[in-house]
Amino acid sequence: MFGITLRANRGTSIKVHEDEPLTLSVSIINEAAAQANVKNHPMKENLQTLERKFKAKHIDEEEFIRSAGEIRKEMLQEKVYRFGGPTGWTSFVRFQTLIDKAWEYVDWPLWLLVSYPSSSVAELDGSNSCYAEYGLDPKEDRIQNGDIKIRAVVEIIKGEPSLSNIVNVNFLNKRMSKTMRDREETIQFLAEYSFKKGLYDDARAHVLSILESNPSSIRSLALLGNIEEMKGELYSALSTYVKALEEFEKMYPDLDEAPDGIISNIERVLELVSK
């Protein structure tokens, strides 16, 4: 009924060093409603066409009601689920590990890094999905070393839990090598993790170390703009977002459209500084 996708550090089989965070990302979709939405889409367009014809008086009311009724009979019901409450919809997401051939719930000290929607109640229909990302800091004593199988459990309907795919995480009893820690990809991951936790100074330090050697990094520029915006440095954020857009246009000169994320960032900050 519900499609649950789990990723660990954006993968399904990963290694985690003792000085490296772990992120668990959960995506939830209403599969039945999504399938119904796909089938209903052309019929919804036919209804809109019919309405336009009726408003333009190309067909009379009797024909409109009859034709619209025939279309609606063919459409599948898109059942919508609302879940959440005072503790938030993300409290419906839990994690299990496989221990001695049995799945057991874990009580890890996880940070909620990202949630969409951000409201306490979520609505799953054929077009909306839910996403949550949880973080586990390095060196947590509750985490054992070695290979661990993890899955997410979401119980939107009481007594009917939906299970995700299984991810394999190998917690290593060693720190990252200097070569690995100095990789741009590693530093960017640490910067994004710090930013999501609200550690903006740490995130800025990581990003600036990337931009020192790669000043054209679009991803790092965009994140720096996010950091500056969250710290209230709006003019600096605007300048950084514009720089990210310029670097994107240099890198992809043949693309007609700029990325929506950068454009929306610029528009949002422009509105803020104009107030």
C-alpha positions, 0 to 999 in steps of 0.5 A: 500500500505504501512504498518506503525507500531507505537510503544510508548516506545515499546508498544501500550498502555502505561503510561508515568510519568512526569519525563519519556521520550516518544519515538515514533517509526515508521516502514514503509514497502512497502507491495505490493513489500514485497509480490511480493518479497516473491512470486518472491524469488523461481523464482529468484533462478530458474533464477540463476540456469538457468544462471549457467547451461547456463554458464556451457554450459549444455543448449544452448542460445536458451533454456536459453532465452526461459526458462528465459522468461517464468520465468520472465512472472510469476514474479510480478512487485516490484514497488520501491518508493523513497522519501525524499529530502533536509529536509530528508525522516523523514519529511514525517512522522507526528503524529496526536492525536484524539481531540473531535472525529477529528484527528489533527496534533501535533506540539510537540518538538520531537527529531529525535533519530534514522533514518534508512536509515540515508540518506536524501532520502529513498528507499522502495522496497520489502526487505528494510524498513524504521525506525525512532524513535522520542523522547519527553522530560519530562515536555513538556508544550505542552503535556496535562495530561490524555489519548491520542490516537496517530497515525503516518501519512506517505504521500509518495504518495501525496494525499494518506496518509498511517496511522499507528495503534493507540497507547494509551498514558496516560500522568500521573501527577506524577513522577516515584516512587523510586522503578520504577526509580531504576529498571534496565529496567528503567535506561537502557531506560533512558541511551539509550534515553540519548545516542540517544540524544547525551548526552553521559555523562548522558548515561554513568552515567546511565549505570555505575549505572546498571553495579555497581549492575549487571556487567554482563549486556550484554545490558549495556556493549554494550551500554557503548561500544557505548558511549566510541566509540562515545567519541573517547575512542576506546581502552576502547570501544574495551575492553568493547565490548569484555567483552560484548561478553564474558558475552554473551558466558557465558550466552548462552554457547550452541549457536554456533554463537555470536550476529552480533551486538557485533561482528560488533562493535568489528570488526569496532573498531579494524579497527579504532585502527589499522589505 
